Amino acid sequence: MDVAFRYEHPPGEKEFRALKEVREVYGIWKTCFDEGKRIVRVEFDASRLGEDDVANLLRNAGLNLVEKIP
């Protein structure tokens, strides 16, 4: 399953280091950024994580999520 979120500020070096750890979380398969549109898309195992879990991981990594993209 995948989910996409729009974020407010582009991630800096600190956030990218934290996002590297997010990719290590069991159940996270892939993260993709569209920096021009400020969208992050995360592919994840829905049997292990929910969309709220993914959003919390991204927020804890320092991303200021604005909205979920349908």
C-alpha positions as CSV (number, residue, x, y, z in Angstrom):
1,M,0.0,0.0,0.0
2,D,1.2,3.6,-0.4
3,V,0.2,6.9,1.0
4,A,1.3,10.5,0.0
5,F,1.5,13.6,2.1
6,R,2.2,17.2,1.3
7,Y,4.8,18.8,3.5
8,E,5.4,22.5,4.3
9,H,9.2,22.9,4.3
10,P,11.8,21.0,2.3
11,P,13.7,18.5,4.5
12,G,17.3,19.5,5.4
13,E,20.3,17.4,6.1
14,K,19.0,16.6,9.7
15,E,15.6,15.5,8.4
16,F,17.1,13.4,5.6
17,R,19.3,11.6,8.2
18,A,16.2,10.9,10.3
19,L,14.3,9.8,7.2
20,K,17.0,7.2,6.5
21,E,16.1,5.6,9.9
22,V,12.4,5.7,8.9
23,R,13.3,3.5,5.8
24,E,14.8,1.0,8.3
25,V,11.5,0.5,10.1
26,Y,10.1,-2.9,9.5
27,G,7.2,-2.5,7.1
28,I,8.4,0.6,5.3
29,W,9.3,-0.4,1.7
30,K,10.1,2.8,-0.1
31,T,10.0,6.6,0.3
32,C,9.9,9.0,-2.7
33,F,10.1,12.8,-2.7
34,D,8.7,15.2,-5.3
35,E,10.5,18.3,-4.0
36,G,8.9,20.6,-6.5
37,K,5.4,19.7,-5.3
38,R,6.6,19.1,-1.7
39,I,5.0,15.6,-1.7
40,V,6.4,12.5,0.0
41,R,5.0,9.1,-1.0
42,V,5.7,6.1,1.2
43,E,5.1,2.5,0.2
44,F,4.5,0.3,3.3
45,D,3.2,-3.1,4.4
46,A,-0.4,-2.4,5.5
47,S,-0.4,-5.6,7.6
48,R,2.3,-4.0,9.8
49,L,1.6,-0.3,9.7
50,G,-1.3,2.1,9.1
51,E,-1.4,5.5,7.4
52,D,-1.4,7.2,10.8
53,D,1.7,5.2,11.8
54,V,3.5,6.3,8.6
55,A,2.5,10.0,9.2
56,N,3.8,9.8,12.8
57,L,7.1,8.3,11.6
58,L,7.5,11.2,9.1
59,R,6.6,13.8,11.7
60,N,9.1,12.4,14.2
61,A,11.7,12.6,11.4
62,G,11.0,16.3,11.2
63,L,8.7,16.7,8.3
64,N,5.9,19.2,8.8
65,L,3.0,17.4,7.1
66,V,0.3,19.7,5.9
67,E,-2.2,17.2,4.4
68,K,-2.7,13.7,3.1
69,I,-3.0,13.5,-0.7
70,P,-5.9,11.3,-1.8
